[in-house]
């Protein structure tokens, strides 16, 4: 029963994070909301593993957490450095 209540709380919080990701005022708040959504998905997978008595779901949630972390770093770097080092003129080597 306790894990079911926790799962419902996580799902409600995921809905709020999804709403923030859709209406976020800036791109960084949207990235943060998607990161929170991914973290809550990790928690939901782990809670479901406890509810269903399947401990291997904890391993899956850890792998998903690593993917979520790397994905968040990649998207943030892409948003910050969208020109990929080419600058304004498109020449990656600079003044050649």
Number of C-alpha atoms within 10 A of each C-alpha: 7 7 14 13 10 15 20 12 13 18 17 12 15 21 13 14 21 17 14 18 22 13 10 16 10 9 12 15 15 19 19 17 21 21 20 18 23 20 19 19 19 22 20 21 20 22 21 19 19 16 15 10 10 12 13 11 18 18 13 14 20 15 13 17 19 13 13 20 14 12 13 17 14 12 14 16 12 12 14 11 12 12 12 12 12 13 13 8 7 11 11 13 9 10 5 5
